[in-house]
Amino acid sequence: MPTINKNNGIEMADIAKINEQDVPSGGGGGTATTTPTGNVSFGFGKVTLTITNRSSYTNPNFQVSVSVDGSEIVADDEVNRVLESDESSLSATMTWTDTNASTNQRTVTVRAQEFGNNVQSSPLTLNYNATYTAYRYIRVTNTNASKGTSGTSWLAINEWSLYDAAGQSGTKYPTTNLTSDTSETGIALTSNNVYSSYAKWKAFDGLSYTRFWTVSGYPKYLQIEFEPATYSTPPTIKSMNLNVQYAFYLLFEGSNDGTNYTEMAHVGPMSATSSTAGNSNLNVG
């Protein structure tokens, strides 16, 4: 089809057909895909976008761009997508990692386009702030995908490092390599059903060949506390690194009273998904 140019001051996007032919997508026109609706949430460096009118589309793709102060910080190819359970099309949920140093509000622009439709939808615009909470208690628990039960019979952590800046940078906590559960002032460790000599502090001893290990009961967890006598205000943890064995999904939670916990991140599945040895190195945030 020859190129159809703008004529008589009318944009091609405003003309559905000319001589009973659909206007090519390069010049606009056609029937626009339904504008998406949705919501976005930030948690521990991971952003989750959920399209709430996903059922309005047949085999859609959603183009996503994130900007702050007018500059793009997350491009569409950096957005993680998964398939619906029947693997026939993309799901309503997308995620990405936001490690940008700016504290200003982010703008998310989302456009939908159905398979076979040459025209994208009008944009959905959402906003979020990259805010972190300082927690006195931070806990990691071995779970399954739904976070309801244990993912495997054990939880073993070779090393766990917590940082007060994104991307595993800034000050590392604990600030020393532990030699006992109480070797660093201001740091307290809690767990359940620790196996034999695989003590809690061995997840923080700086050695990749030793490990903490809990083998029974639920939840199977390891928790670090920033004690108030040393930390009147606990550090704000923005990223972590773990080398873990015998884990399926990991749930990270924070609390300031040791009773009420808020989810920070839920990641997985790990490479070791059963009671067999296998190491996974995991960066969070």
C-alpha positions in Angstrom: 0.0 0.0 0.0 1.4 3.5 -0.9 2.2 5.9 1.9 -0.8 8.0 2.9 0.2 11.4 4.0 -1.6 13.9 6.2 -4.1 15.9 4.1 -6.4 18.9 4.7 -5.0 19.3 8.3 -6.3 15.9 9.5 -4.0 13.6 11.3 -4.0 10.0 10.1 -4.6 8.8 13.7 -8.0 10.4 13.4 -9.0 8.6 10.2 -10.1 4.9 10.6 -10.3 4.0 6.9 -9.6 5.5 3.4 -11.3 3.9 0.4 -12.3 1.1 2.7 -8.7 0.3 3.6 -7.3 0.4 7.1 -4.8 3.1 7.6 -1.3 1.6 8.1 0.0 1.7 11.7 3.0 3.8 10.7 0.6 6.7 10.1 -1.8 6.0 12.9 -5.4 5.0 12.5 -7.2 1.7 13.1 -9.1 0.9 16.3 -7.1 1.6 19.4 -6.6 -1.1 22.0 -8.4 -0.5 25.3 -6.5 1.6 27.7 -5.0 -0.4 30.6 -5.9 0.1 34.2 -3.7 -1.0 37.0 -1.6 -0.3 40.1 2.0 -0.3 41.1 3.8 -1.0 44.3 7.4 -0.6 45.5 9.0 -3.1 47.9 12.7 -3.4 48.8 13.9 -2.3 45.3 11.5 -4.5 43.5 8.5 -2.8 41.7 5.3 -4.8 40.9 2.9 -3.6 38.2 -0.5 -5.3 38.0 -2.9 -4.8 35.1 -6.4 -4.9 36.6 -8.3 -5.1 33.3 -6.2 -8.0 31.8 -9.4 -9.9 30.9 -10.3 -7.1 28.5 -7.5 -8.2 26.1 -6.8 -11.1 23.8 -3.1 -12.0 23.8 -1.8 -8.5 24.8 1.6 -7.1 25.2 2.2 -4.2 27.6 4.9 -1.7 26.9 6.4 -0.2 30.1 8.7 2.8 30.7 9.7 4.3 34.0 11.1 7.8 34.4 12.2 10.2 37.2 12.6 13.9 36.6 11.9 13.4 32.9 14.6 10.8 32.3 14.0 7.1 31.7 15.4 4.9 34.4 13.8 1.6 33.4 13.3 0.6 29.8 10.8 -1.9 28.5 13.4 -4.6 27.9 14.3 -4.4 31.6 10.8 -5.3 32.8 10.3 -9.0 33.8 7.2 -10.7 32.4 5.7 -14.2 33.0 3.1 -16.2 31.1 -0.3 -17.0 32.2 -0.7 -20.5 33.9 -1.8 -22.0 30.5 1.3 -20.4 28.9 -0.8 -18.9 26.1 -0.2 -15.2 26.8 1.5 -12.7 29.1 0.1 -12.4 32.6 -1.2 -9.3 34.3 1.8 -8.9 36.6 5.2 -7.4 35.7 8.2 -6.6 37.8 11.4 -4.6 37.6 14.3 -3.5 39.9 14.6 0.1 40.8 18.1 1.0 42.1 18.1 4.7 41.0 19.5 7.0 43.7 16.9 9.7 43.3 14.3 9.9 46.0 11.8 11.7 43.7 8.6 10.3 42.5 8.7 7.8 39.6 6.3 7.9 36.6 5.3 4.7 35.0 3.8 4.8 31.5 2.0 1.7 30.3 0.5 1.0 26.8 -1.3 -2.1 25.7 -1.3 -3.7 22.3 -3.3 -6.8 21.3 -1.9 -9.3 18.9 -2.9 -8.4 15.3 -3.8 -4.8 16.3 -1.5 -2.2 14.7 -2.3 0.5 17.2 -1.3 0.8 20.8 -3.6 2.1 23.5 -3.6 5.4 25.1 -1.1 5.5 28.0 -1.9 4.6 31.6 0.2 6.7 33.9 1.0 5.6 37.4 3.3 6.9 40.1 5.3 5.4 43.0 8.0 6.5 45.5 11.1 4.4 46.2 10.8 4.5 49.9 12.5 2.1 52.3 11.6 1.4 56.0 14.2 0.8 58.7 13.4 -2.4 60.6 14.9 -3.6 63.9 14.3 -7.2 63.0 14.9 -8.7 59.5 13.9 -12.3 58.9 14.4 -14.8 56.1 12.1 -17.8 55.9 12.1 -20.8 53.6 8.7 -21.0 51.9 6.9 -22.2 48.9 5.5 -20.1 46.0 2.4 -19.1 48.0 4.3 -18.3 51.2 2.0 -20.6 53.1 4.2 -23.5 54.0 7.8 -24.6 53.9 9.4 -25.0 50.5 11.6 -27.9 51.6 12.5 -29.8 54.7 15.6 -27.7 55.4 17.0 -24.2 55.3 20.8 -23.8 55.0 22.5 -20.4 54.5 26.2 -20.2 53.8 26.5 -16.4 53.9 24.0 -13.6 54.5 25.1 -10.0 54.1 22.9 -6.9 54.5 23.7 -3.5 53.1 22.4 0.1 53.7 22.6 1.0 50.0 21.2 -0.5 46.8 23.1 -3.0 44.7 25.1 -4.6 47.6 26.9 -1.4 48.4 27.4 0.9 51.4 27.9 -0.4 54.9 27.6 -4.1 55.3 25.9 -5.7 58.3 27.0 -7.3 60.5 30.0 -5.1 60.2 32.4 -7.9 61.4 32.7 -11.6 60.6 30.9 -13.3 63.5 32.6 -15.9 65.6 29.7 -16.6 67.8 26.0 -15.7 68.1 26.9 -12.7 70.3 30.4 -11.7 69.0 29.3 -8.3 67.6 27.8 -5.8 70.0 24.3 -4.8 69.0 23.6 -7.9 66.8 21.3 -10.7 68.0 20.4 -13.8 66.1 17.3 -15.9 66.4 16.2 -19.2 64.7 14.5 -22.5 65.3 15.7 -26.1 65.4 19.3 -25.4 64.5 21.0 -28.6 63.3 23.9 -29.9 65.3 27.0 -27.6 65.0 25.5 -25.5 62.2 25.1 -22.4 64.4 23.3 -19.2 63.5 26.5 -17.1 63.4 28.0 -19.3 60.7 25.7 -17.5 58.1 27.7 -14.4 59.0 31.3 -15.6 59.5 32.6 -14.6 56.1 33.3 -18.3 55.1 31.5 -19.8 52.1 32.2 -23.4 53.2 30.4 -23.1 56.6 26.7 -22.7 57.1 23.7 -22.2 59.3 21.2 -25.0 59.0 17.7 -25.6 60.4 16.0 -28.8 59.6 12.6 -29.2 61.1 9.5 -27.3 62.1 7.8 -24.3 60.5 8.6 -21.6 59.8 12.2 -22.3 59.2 13.9 -19.0 59.5 16.9 -17.0 60.5 16.5 -13.5 62.0 18.9 -10.7 62.7 18.1 -8.0 65.3 19.7 -4.6 65.6 19.5 -4.2 69.3 18.3 -0.8 70.6 21.2 -0.3 73.1 23.5 0.0 70.2 21.2 1.0 67.4 18.7 3.6 68.7 17.6 3.8 65.1 18.2 0.6 63.1 20.0 0.9 59.8 17.8 1.1 56.7 18.7 -2.1 54.7 18.3 -1.6 51.0 20.0 -4.7 49.6 21.2 -8.1 50.6 23.3 -11.0 49.3 22.8 -14.6 50.2 24.5 -17.8 49.4 21.9 -20.4 50.2 21.4 -24.2 50.2 18.3 -26.3 50.5 15.9 -23.5 49.7 12.9 -23.1 47.4 11.4 -19.6 47.8 12.7 -17.1 50.3 10.5 -14.6 52.1 12.2 -11.6 53.6 10.3 -9.7 56.3 10.9 -6.7 58.6 9.5 -5.9 62.0 10.0 -3.2 64.7 8.4 -5.1 67.5 9.3 -8.7 66.8 5.6 -9.6 66.5 4.1 -7.9 63.5 6.1 -8.4 60.2 5.9 -6.7 56.9 7.0 -8.4 53.6 10.1 -6.9 52.1 10.6 -9.4 49.2 9.6 -12.9 48.1 12.0 -14.5 45.7 12.4 -17.8 44.0 12.4 -20.5 42.9 16.0 -21.1 43.8 18.1 -23.6 42.0 18.0 -26.1 44.9 14.3 -27.0 45.2 14.4 -30.2 47.2 16.4 -31.8 50.0 19.5 -32.2 47.8 22.7 -30.1 48.0 22.8 -27.1 45.7 24.0 -23.6 46.1 22.2 -20.4 44.9 23.9 -17.0 45.1 21.1 -14.4 45.4 21.2 -10.6 45.2 18.1 -8.8 46.5 17.7 -5.1 46.0 
